[in-house]
Each structure stands twice: as structure tokens, then as C-alpha cells.
Amino acid sequence: MPRAHSEEVAADGEAEPVVVKLGVWLSNTKSRRERLDADQLDALAKLGMHWASTVPARA
């Protein structure tokens, strides 16, 4: 997914859809994965982001 990719998402309490910069989120998460804890890496792996499970968890 390109870094510039975004999605419009219906948010509770908002009249208009909210733009979520999904490409930026994914890029940031990948580049900072060494700082994620084991639970966060587990959650990402369950979402199908298998690159998350290849990084050893911090001790």
C-alpha cells in the first residue's frame, strides 16, 4: 500500500466520514515495530500483518 493511501471511514458521532491516512499508519507501524510490545505485535499478526510476528519481542 502506498504511503499516500487514505480511506474515508464513518465514525460514531460524526456527520461526515473521517479520512484515515492508512498508508501513513502502516508505514509508521512497520518502521517502529521494534518498539511495539508482544501484545501489539500479536494483534497485528492476527490482522494478517505477518511481518509483525517476525520481529522478536522486547524483553
NULO-218491 format. One record per residue: residue number from 1; x, y, z of N, C-alpha, C in turn; residue in one letter. Coordinates in Angstrom, 2 decimals, padded with zeros to 5 digits. Layout:
N
@pos = NUM | n_px = X | n_py = Y | n_pz = Z | ca_px = X | ca_py = Y | ca_pz = Z | c_px = X | c_py = Y | c_pz = Z | code = a
...
//
This chain:
59
@pos = 1 | n_px = 000.85 | n_py = -001.16 | n_pz = 000.00 | ca_px = 000.00 | ca_py = 000.00 | ca_pz = 000.00 | c_px = 000.90 | c_py = 001.24 | c_pz = 000.00 | code = m
@pos = 2 | n_px = 000.63 | n_py = 002.19 | n_pz = -000.87 | ca_px = 001.44 | ca_py = 003.40 | ca_pz = -000.88 | c_px = 001.22 | c_py = 004.25 | c_pz = 000.36 | code = p
@pos = 3 | n_px = 002.24 | n_py = 004.98 | n_pz = 000.76 | ca_px = 002.16 | ca_py = 005.82 | ca_pz = 001.95 | c_px = 001.04 | c_py = 006.86 | c_pz = 001.84 | code = r
@pos = 4 | n_px = 000.72 | n_py = 007.31 | n_pz = 000.65 | ca_px = -000.29 | ca_py = 008.34 | ca_pz = 000.46 | c_px = -001.72 | c_py = 007.80 | c_pz = 000.50 | code = a
@pos = 5 | n_px = -001.90 | n_py = 006.49 | n_pz = 000.64 | ca_px = -003.24 | ca_py = 005.89 | ca_pz = 000.63 | c_px = -004.05 | c_py = 006.34 | c_pz = 001.85 | code = h
@pos = 6 | n_px = -005.32 | n_py = 006.71 | n_pz = 001.61 | ca_px = -006.21 | ca_py = 007.08 | ca_pz = 002.71 | c_px = -007.59 | c_py = 006.48 | c_pz = 002.44 | code = s
@pos = 7 | n_px = -008.37 | n_py = 006.33 | n_pz = 003.50 | ca_px = -009.72 | ca_py = 005.79 | ca_pz = 003.42 | c_px = -010.67 | c_py = 006.71 | c_pz = 004.15 | code = e
@pos = 8 | n_px = -011.89 | n_py = 006.82 | n_pz = 003.66 | ca_px = -012.93 | ca_py = 007.55 | ca_pz = 004.38 | c_px = -013.70 | c_py = 006.52 | c_pz = 005.21 | code = e
@pos = 9 | n_px = -013.83 | n_py = 006.81 | n_pz = 006.50 | ca_px = -014.47 | ca_py = 005.88 | ca_pz = 007.43 | c_px = -015.58 | c_py = 006.61 | c_pz = 008.17 | code = v
@pos = 10 | n_px = -016.73 | n_py = 005.95 | n_pz = 008.31 | ca_px = -017.83 | ca_py = 006.52 | ca_pz = 009.09 | c_px = -017.48 | c_py = 006.37 | c_pz = 010.57 | code = a
@pos = 11 | n_px = -017.44 | n_py = 007.48 | n_pz = 011.29 | ca_px = -017.10 | ca_py = 007.47 | ca_pz = 012.71 | c_px = -018.35 | c_py = 007.80 | c_pz = 013.53 | code = a
@pos = 12 | n_px = -018.48 | n_py = 007.14 | n_pz = 014.67 | ca_px = -019.61 | ca_py = 007.40 | ca_pz = 015.56 | c_px = -019.64 | c_py = 008.87 | c_pz = 015.95 | code = d
@pos = 13 | n_px = -020.81 | n_py = 009.48 | n_pz = 015.87 | ca_px = -020.97 | ca_py = 010.87 | ca_pz = 016.29 | c_px = -020.55 | c_py = 011.91 | c_pz = 015.26 | code = g
@pos = 14 | n_px = -020.04 | n_py = 011.48 | n_pz = 014.13 | ca_px = -019.60 | ca_py = 012.42 | ca_pz = 013.09 | c_px = -020.62 | c_py = 012.41 | c_pz = 011.95 | code = e
@pos = 15 | n_px = -020.97 | n_py = 013.58 | n_pz = 011.46 | ca_px = -021.92 | ca_py = 013.69 | ca_pz = 010.36 | c_px = -021.28 | c_py = 013.28 | c_pz = 009.03 | code = a
@pos = 16 | n_px = -020.02 | n_py = 013.60 | n_pz = 008.87 | ca_px = -019.29 | ca_py = 013.29 | ca_pz = 007.64 | c_px = -018.26 | c_py = 012.20 | c_pz = 007.90 | code = e
@pos = 17 | n_px = -017.89 | n_py = 011.45 | n_pz = 006.87 | ca_px = -016.83 | ca_py = 010.45 | ca_pz = 007.05 | c_px = -015.51 | c_py = 011.10 | c_pz = 007.45 | code = p
@pos = 18 | n_px = -014.70 | n_py = 010.37 | n_pz = 008.18 | ca_px = -013.39 | ca_py = 010.84 | ca_pz = 008.63 | c_px = -012.34 | c_py = 010.20 | c_pz = 007.72 | code = v
@pos = 19 | n_px = -011.36 | n_py = 010.99 | n_pz = 007.29 | ca_px = -010.29 | ca_py = 010.47 | ca_pz = 006.45 | c_px = -009.20 | c_py = 009.88 | c_pz = 007.35 | code = v
@pos = 20 | n_px = -008.89 | n_py = 008.61 | n_pz = 007.10 | ca_px = -007.85 | ca_py = 007.91 | ca_pz = 007.85 | c_px = -006.68 | c_py = 007.68 | c_pz = 006.90 | code = v
@pos = 21 | n_px = -005.51 | n_py = 008.16 | n_pz = 007.27 | ca_px = -004.32 | ca_py = 008.02 | ca_pz = 006.44 | c_px = -003.70 | c_py = 006.65 | c_pz = 006.72 | code = k
@pos = 22 | n_px = -004.29 | n_py = 005.64 | n_pz = 006.09 | ca_px = -003.92 | ca_py = 004.26 | ca_pz = 006.35 | c_px = -002.49 | c_py = 003.95 | c_pz = 005.91 | code = l
@pos = 23 | n_px = -002.06 | n_py = 004.51 | n_pz = 004.80 | ca_px = -000.70 | ca_py = 004.29 | ca_pz = 004.33 | c_px = 000.34 | c_py = 004.82 | c_pz = 005.29 | code = g
@pos = 24 | n_px = 000.08 | n_py = 005.99 | n_pz = 005.87 | ca_px = 001.00 | ca_py = 006.58 | ca_pz = 006.84 | c_px = 001.04 | c_py = 005.72 | c_pz = 008.10 | code = v
@pos = 25 | n_px = -000.13 | n_py = 005.27 | n_pz = 008.57 | ca_px = -000.20 | ca_py = 004.43 | ca_pz = 009.77 | c_px = 000.60 | c_py = 003.14 | c_pz = 009.56 | code = w
@pos = 26 | n_px = 000.40 | n_py = 002.50 | n_pz = 008.40 | ca_px = 001.09 | ca_py = 001.25 | ca_pz = 008.13 | c_px = 002.60 | c_py = 001.47 | c_pz = 008.06 | code = l
@pos = 27 | n_px = 003.03 | n_py = 002.50 | n_pz = 007.37 | ca_px = 004.45 | ca_py = 002.81 | ca_pz = 007.24 | c_px = 005.08 | c_py = 003.09 | c_pz = 008.61 | code = s
@pos = 28 | n_px = 004.40 | n_py = 003.90 | n_pz = 009.43 | ca_px = 004.92 | ca_py = 004.21 | ca_pz = 010.76 | c_px = 004.98 | c_py = 002.97 | c_pz = 011.65 | code = n
@pos = 29 | n_px = 003.94 | n_py = 002.14 | n_pz = 011.58 | ca_px = 003.90 | ca_py = 000.92 | ca_pz = 012.40 | c_px = 005.03 | c_py = -000.01 | c_pz = 012.02 | code = t
@pos = 30 | n_px = 005.26 | n_py = -000.19 | n_pz = 010.73 | ca_px = 006.35 | ca_py = -001.06 | ca_pz = 010.28 | c_px = 007.72 | c_py = -000.53 | c_pz = 010.71 | code = k
@pos = 31 | n_px = 007.91 | n_py = 000.77 | n_pz = 010.56 | ca_px = 009.23 | ca_py = 001.34 | ca_pz = 010.88 | c_px = 009.49 | c_py = 001.38 | c_pz = 012.38 | code = s
@pos = 32 | n_px = 008.44 | n_py = 001.33 | n_pz = 013.20 | ca_px = 008.59 | ca_py = 001.40 | ca_pz = 014.65 | c_px = 008.28 | c_py = 000.07 | c_pz = 015.33 | code = r
@pos = 33 | n_px = 008.21 | n_py = -001.02 | n_pz = 014.57 | ca_px = 007.78 | ca_py = -002.30 | ca_pz = 015.14 | c_px = 008.68 | c_py = -002.81 | c_pz = 016.24 | code = r
@pos = 34 | n_px = 009.95 | n_py = -002.43 | n_pz = 016.26 | ca_px = 010.84 | ca_py = -002.89 | ca_pz = 017.33 | c_px = 010.47 | c_py = -002.29 | c_pz = 018.68 | code = e
@pos = 35 | n_px = 009.65 | n_py = -001.24 | n_pz = 018.67 | ca_px = 009.21 | ca_py = -000.61 | ca_pz = 019.92 | c_px = 007.83 | c_py = -001.08 | c_pz = 020.38 | code = r
@pos = 36 | n_px = 007.19 | n_py = -001.95 | n_pz = 019.59 | ca_px = 005.88 | ca_py = -002.47 | ca_pz = 019.97 | c_px = 006.05 | c_py = -003.61 | c_pz = 020.96 | code = l
@pos = 37 | n_px = 005.12 | n_py = -003.73 | n_pz = 021.90 | ca_px = 005.21 | ca_py = -004.83 | ca_pz = 022.86 | c_px = 004.61 | c_py = -006.10 | c_pz = 022.24 | code = d
@pos = 38 | n_px = 004.74 | n_py = -007.21 | n_pz = 022.94 | ca_px = 004.32 | ca_py = -008.51 | ca_pz = 022.42 | c_px = 002.82 | c_py = -008.53 | c_pz = 022.10 | code = a
@pos = 39 | n_px = 002.01 | n_py = -007.91 | n_pz = 022.93 | ca_px = 000.56 | ca_py = -007.88 | ca_pz = 022.69 | c_px = 000.22 | c_py = -007.12 | c_pz = 021.41 | code = d
@pos = 40 | n_px = 000.91 | n_py = -006.01 | n_pz = 021.19 | ca_px = 000.67 | ca_py = -005.22 | ca_pz = 019.98 | c_px = 001.10 | c_py = -006.00 | c_pz = 018.74 | code = q
@pos = 41 | n_px = 002.25 | n_py = -006.67 | n_pz = 018.81 | ca_px = 002.71 | ca_py = -007.47 | ca_pz = 017.68 | c_px = 001.76 | c_py = -008.63 | c_pz = 017.42 | code = l
@pos = 42 | n_px = 001.24 | n_py = -009.23 | n_pz = 018.47 | ca_px = 000.28 | ca_py = -010.33 | ca_pz = 018.35 | c_px = -000.99 | c_py = -009.85 | c_pz = 017.65 | code = d
@pos = 43 | n_px = -001.49 | n_py = -008.69 | n_pz = 018.06 | ca_px = -002.71 | ca_py = -008.14 | ca_pz = 017.46 | c_px = -002.50 | c_py = -007.86 | c_pz = 015.97 | code = a
@pos = 44 | n_px = -001.35 | n_py = -007.32 | n_pz = 015.61 | ca_px = -001.06 | ca_py = -007.05 | ca_pz = 014.20 | c_px = -000.96 | c_py = -008.34 | c_pz = 013.40 | code = l
@pos = 45 | n_px = -000.34 | n_py = -009.36 | n_pz = 013.97 | ca_px = -000.23 | ca_py = -010.66 | ca_pz = 013.30 | c_px = -001.62 | c_py = -011.26 | c_pz = 013.07 | code = a
@pos = 46 | n_px = -002.52 | n_py = -011.09 | n_pz = 014.04 | ca_px = -003.89 | ca_py = -011.60 | ca_pz = 013.90 | c_px = -004.65 | c_py = -010.86 | c_pz = 012.80 | code = k
@pos = 47 | n_px = -004.27 | n_py = -009.63 | n_pz = 012.52 | ca_px = -004.88 | ca_py = -008.87 | ca_pz = 011.43 | c_px = -004.30 | c_py = -009.25 | c_pz = 010.07 | code = l
@pos = 48 | n_px = -003.35 | n_py = -010.18 | n_pz = 010.06 | ca_px = -002.75 | ca_py = -010.63 | ca_pz = 008.81 | c_px = -001.47 | c_py = -009.90 | c_pz = 008.45 | code = g
@pos = 49 | n_px = -000.94 | n_py = -009.12 | n_pz = 009.36 | ca_px = 000.31 | ca_py = -008.40 | ca_pz = 009.12 | c_px = 001.46 | c_py = -009.28 | c_pz = 009.64 | code = m
@pos = 50 | n_px = 001.81 | n_py = -010.26 | n_pz = 008.84 | ca_px = 002.75 | ca_py = -011.28 | ca_pz = 009.28 | c_px = 004.16 | c_py = -010.76 | c_pz = 009.49 | code = h
@pos = 51 | n_px = 004.49 | n_py = -009.60 | n_pz = 008.94 | ca_px = 005.80 | ca_py = -009.00 | ca_pz = 009.20 | c_px = 005.94 | c_py = -008.67 | c_pz = 010.68 | code = w
@pos = 52 | n_px = 004.82 | n_py = -008.47 | n_pz = 011.37 | ca_px = 004.87 | ca_py = -008.10 | ca_pz = 012.80 | c_px = 005.38 | c_py = -009.25 | c_pz = 013.65 | code = a
@pos = 53 | n_px = 005.08 | n_py = -010.49 | n_pz = 013.26 | ca_px = 005.47 | ca_py = -011.62 | ca_pz = 014.08 | c_px = 006.92 | c_py = -012.03 | c_pz = 013.85 | code = s
@pos = 54 | n_px = 007.60 | n_py = -011.43 | n_pz = 012.86 | ca_px = 008.99 | ca_py = -011.82 | ca_pz = 012.57 | c_px = 010.00 | c_py = -011.04 | c_pz = 013.42 | code = t
@pos = 55 | n_px = 009.53 | n_py = -010.04 | n_pz = 014.13 | ca_px = 010.42 | ca_py = -009.22 | ca_pz = 014.95 | c_px = 010.35 | c_py = -009.76 | c_pz = 016.38 | code = v
@pos = 56 | n_px = 011.50 | n_py = -010.08 | n_pz = 016.99 | ca_px = 011.45 | ca_py = -010.57 | ca_pz = 018.36 | c_px = 010.90 | c_py = -009.51 | c_pz = 019.30 | code = p
@pos = 57 | n_px = 010.08 | n_py = -009.95 | n_pz = 020.24 | ca_px = 009.51 | ca_py = -009.02 | ca_pz = 021.24 | c_px = 010.60 | c_py = -008.56 | c_pz = 022.17 | code = a
@pos = 58 | n_px = 010.39 | n_py = -007.32 | n_pz = 022.69 | ca_px = 011.35 | ca_py = -006.78 | ca_pz = 023.65 | c_px = 011.28 | c_py = -007.57 | c_pz = 024.94 | code = r
@pos = 59 | n_px = 012.38 | n_py = -007.65 | n_pz = 025.62 | ca_px = 012.42 | ca_py = -008.36 | ca_pz = 026.91 | c_px = 011.95 | c_py = -007.48 | c_pz = 028.02 | code = a
//
